[in-house]
Amino acid sequence: MNKIYYLASCDTCRKIIKSLPKDHDLVFHDIKQNPITVEELEEMHELSGSYESLFSKKAQLYKSMDLKNKSLTEDDFKKYILEHYTFLSRPVFIINDKIYIGNTQQNILQVMKALG
């Protein structure tokens, strides 16, 4: 099942969703309305290879909790992502058992190719 984990209130996520091909078969998962489960996070981890790659260091909470001055482990990244949706780098696409994390232009081009 192809899926996108996103935040409905995120302008960047909305812009990316608008630009998707019309005939995609994505299941939409708003991580604020419907928090990700341990199982979903573990699936993302299995596809990406690390929790750190799924973790957003741009999150305001990251700065306000002064996490940049702590040495975080994989378990810490997992814990924070499960505790608060803002720590998931978004959007996260899972398409044909491949994961695409974040909103870089290159990443979105790969998503478009995978959906095309």
Secondary structure as the mmCIF struct_conf table of DSSP 4:
data_model
#
loop_
_struct_conf.conf_type_id
_struct_conf.id
_struct_conf.beg_label_comp_id
_struct_conf.beg_label_asym_id
_struct_conf.beg_label_seq_id
_struct_conf.end_label_comp_id
_struct_conf.end_label_asym_id
_struct_conf.end_label_seq_id
STRN STRN1 LYS A 3 TYR A 6
TURN_TY1_P TURN_TY1_P1 ALA A 8 SER A 9
HELX_RH_AL_P HELX_RH_AL_P1 ASP A 11 SER A 19
BEND BEND1 LEU A 20 LEU A 20
TURN_TY1_P TURN_TY1_P2 LYS A 22 ASP A 23
HELX_LH_PP_P HELX_LH_PP_P1 LEU A 26 LEU A 26
STRN STRN2 VAL A 27 ASP A 30
TURN_TY1_P TURN_TY1_P3 ILE A 31 GLN A 33
BEND BEND2 ASN A 34 ASN A 34
HELX_LH_PP_P HELX_LH_PP_P2 PRO A 35 THR A 37
HELX_RH_AL_P HELX_RH_AL_P2 VAL A 38 SER A 48
BEND BEND3 GLY A 49 GLY A 49
BEND BEND4 TYR A 51 TYR A 51
HELX_RH_3T_P HELX_RH_3T_P1 GLU A 52 LEU A 54
STRN STRN3 PHE A 55 PHE A 55
TURN_TY1_P TURN_TY1_P4 LYS A 57 LYS A 58
HELX_RH_AL_P HELX_RH_AL_P3 GLN A 60 SER A 64
TURN_TY1_P TURN_TY1_P5 MET A 65 ASP A 66
HELX_RH_3T_P HELX_RH_3T_P2 LEU A 67 ASN A 69
BEND BEND5 LYS A 70 LYS A 70
HELX_RH_AL_P HELX_RH_AL_P4 GLU A 74 GLU A 83
HELX_RH_3T_P HELX_RH_3T_P3 TYR A 85 PHE A 87
STRN STRN4 LEU A 88 LEU A 88
BEND BEND6 ARG A 90 ARG A 90
STRN STRN5 VAL A 92 ILE A 95
TURN_TY1_P TURN_TY1_P6 ASN A 96 ASP A 97
STRN STRN6 LYS A 98 ILE A 101
BEND BEND7 GLY A 102 GLY A 102
HELX_RH_AL_P HELX_RH_AL_P5 GLN A 105 LEU A 115
#
